[in-house]
Amino acid sequence: MKLARFSVNGWESYGQVEGDRVQVIQGDIFGEHRLTDASYPLERVRLLPPTRANTFWAIGLNYAAHVAHQEHALDAERIRRDSSAFRPWQKGTNCIIGHNDYIVLPPEADYVHYEGELVIVIGKPARRVTPEDAPNFILGYTCANDVSGEGAWSKDLSNWRRKSSDTFGPVGPWIETDVDPHNLEIITRLNGREHDRGSTSGMTYNCYAIVSGISQFATLRPGDLVLTGAPGSVEQLHPGDVVEIEIPGIGTLRNPVRGE
Amino acid sequence: MKLARFSVNGWESYGQVEGDRVQVIQGDIFGEHRLTDASYPLERVRLLPPTRANTFWAIGLNYAAHVAHQEHALDAERIRRDSSAFRPWQKGTNCIIGHNDYIVLPPEADYVHYEGELVIVIGKPARRVTPEDAPNFILGYTCANDVSGEGAWSKDLSNWRRKSSDTFGPVGPWIETDVDPHNLEIITRLNGREHDRGSTSGMTYNCYAIVSGISQFATLRPGDLVLTGAPGSVEQLHPGDVVEIEIPGIGTLRNPVRGE
């Protein structure tokens, strides 16, 4: 089942996506809700970020191929150190945008790249859950672009600007609830051309280990989002670019890029 | 004016604190609202964290005396590096608790200390504001305890557990809207005994510089909270302790401590 958050005629709702239409859901998708008879053509609605996340967690360097790529491209010592343990971090919820929204490059950023990733959507409050129990606390999965500055910003040490500048967190287009998260392809296209293709089977910490690990210290709440890492190579973004993250079985998150 | 968020009889509201009573506010304190005739004795209500923050920003090492104390106590090289630039970070909103709530020490933490701090409460969406304009985007100020693990956890590099474990972010007791934020004393007491006293006049980056600085890249939204740094020394917390952060002119944030 595909669950989308959308706005239409200045009004916001959740809906269930079927083909080229979205059927309105009444109520709270994390609690009591029901499917109504009302529906809209997808092309008439604006897709919003699929949840209002309280926290936007991330695991960096979660694929061996990505670690190797980053070691080659960036500060090898930092990459080796950061990939040597389970070390989640938080991307600011301020940076979350939806499908088709612009990624805006601040003039201060000399280098910004995309990172196409699978995202876990939390469905129930999770605290000290085991990896075996973790699936019961997950509502579904969606696509994200962990837009990241490097260059001079990588010297910030805190990730604040390079990872959490406004618009650096595109998420969507919707939540897929019925999918095996560890057997998915992640395809990243820049201006229509495929640049990277990886499989979630290559994760170092899989989705259930990640949810379990974070929940040992921090309660995950309904709607919270967890980035699971980029599988392979990354590419610089420039104004005028269009970047697409496709995860077959979920959907395609598309975002144009512009300067501020 | 003192604005408190509270619950009473299973019902939540904002109110204005006057002496030992809280008068109910109807509406949204960040938008349309009015004071009603209803009021409760403060001792009958439960004070809640003063806002539902979307982001919980922090500036570390913002007082020379605290930098000196931490250099002495911890990894001097890390402290010097982290205090050498404007480097905000985010504490997870998952860790926010209110006045009188328990700080809970996870069994995995070998060392946890308090950090008494002044907190900025954002009142209006702020993006690319100047330090001169910053006061117009601030609703008021409150107290916080930036509870922090050190010891083995300081090797995490990411602050996730040591700064964002559940309950590591006490905030309150309420928001004071009429106060000069740069001429306040911060007094920290452990089990009734004063352990630290500092003045906000010693900030490296003052409140307006902090709000302006963060807003260059990340929009601050109504209710967002910004920790401004601990002024002096810190002390380890143990189960059974009671820690109080008093900022005369604002109020006293009190939290008991227990093991998990």
Interface residues (C-beta under 8 A of the other chain):
Chain A: N54 T55 R81 D82 A85 R87 P88 W89 Q90 G92 T93 N94 C95 P106 E108 R127 D156 L157 S158 N159 W160 R161 S164 S165 D166 I214 Q216 F217 A218 T219 L220 R221
Chain B: N54 T55 R81 D82 A85 R87 P88 W89 Q90 G92 T93 N94 C95 P106 E108 R127 D156 L157 S158 N159 W160 R161 S164 S165 D166 I214 Q216 F217 A218 T219 L220 R221
